Structure formats: structure tokens, C-alpha cells
Amino acid sequence: MRPKPIALRDYLKYLKKKGLVGYGRKSGSHERFDYPEPERKLLRPLTVDHHYDEVPSLHIVTGLMTLGISYEQFLEELVEFGIVKRKGGKGKKK
């Protein structure tokens, strides 16, 4: 499945629900996110560009690689966290 762009506000909500904290903007437009706990720190901070209304699919893919999760897991967590609604009415899980 090819990733699709997501609204910036939804992506930022997702990162915060995952426990990541934004810690300052680099050169005014890029905000860096990482876990606040030293034992959970990422190998490199996840960077989000605030110039876009939607986060491009390439940025989503690289961010998910940094977090160590798949795109499918990302989509499931968006629904689980209540950020987006599940699409398609068929085959709903009970």
C-alpha cells in the first residue's frame, strides 16, 4: 500500500499521542520531535516541516522508519487514537 499525504494537524496529534514531544523549531519551519525519556530516545529526532498543509508521503515513510513501525500499523493507530475514522463500512471488527 502506497502512503498518502496526511493533514499536518493530524500528524502532529499522532506524534503527541505516541508520546513524542516537540522541542523547538530549527530555522523557523522545522520542528524536531523525540521521546522525553532518555531510555526511549530515537536514534535521530523526527523532523516535521510546518510549511506544508499536508505531510508528504515521503516524510511519513521516513518518520515511520525512524519510529520503527510499518505504514499499516500507523494507519491502525490513527484510528485507535481517534485521529481519523475507519474507512469503508464492510468487514468491521467487533
N, C-alpha and C positions, 0 to 999 in steps of 0.2 A: 504494500500500500504506500503510495506516494504521499508524503506530508503536505498539508495545505496550510497556508498562512493563517494565523490566529490574531485576533484583536490584541493590541498591546495591553489594554487594561485586564483582559482575561489571562494573558501570560503572566503578568505581574501578580495577579491574585493567586495563580497556580504556584509560583515560586514561593510566595509567602506562606501558603498552606503547607508546602513541603518543608517549611522551617527555615528557609533561606532568608537572609537579611541583606538589604541594600546598604552599602556603605560608601556612599559618595559617588559623585559623578566625575568621570575622567574627561577632561577637555569640554565639559559642559553638556554633552549629549549622551555619553555612555555611562551607565550605572553598573557597578560591579556588585554581584551577589555571592554570598558564601554562608556556610553554617556558622552560627556564633560559637558553638562548642569547639574547642581546639582539637578534640579527638575525632571530629566529623569533618574537618576542613577538607575542601576539594583540592585536587592536585593543582588546579588553577581556578581562579574565580570565574563565574559565569557572567558574561558581559551582555547588557541589553542596551540597544540603541533607541533612544527616545525620539528620534526624528521620524520614525515610521508610525503610521496609524495601525498597521498590521505587522506582526513579526514575520519576516520572510521565512520560507520553509527551510532554507539552508541554515539560518540562525537557530531554528528549532532543532534541527538534526544535530548540530554541533553542541548545543546546550544539553540535549539528551545524552549525547556521548559523554560529556563531562559529568553528568549526574549518574551515568551508568545504567540507564533504563531504556527500554525499547519504545518505539513510537506507539505501539499497541497499548502498552502499559500507560503511557502518557494520556492517550485518549480515554482509557478506563478511569484514570484518576481525575480527569477533568469532570466526568460525570459524577464520580464518587464524591468529589469535593463540592458538588453543586454549582460549578462554574458554567457548565453547559448542560443542556438536556440531551438525553439519548435520542439518536435519530432513528427513524423507522419504527413503526408500531408492531411489526411482526416479530415473533420469537422472543418476547420479553421474558426475562428470568423472574421467577417468583421467589 
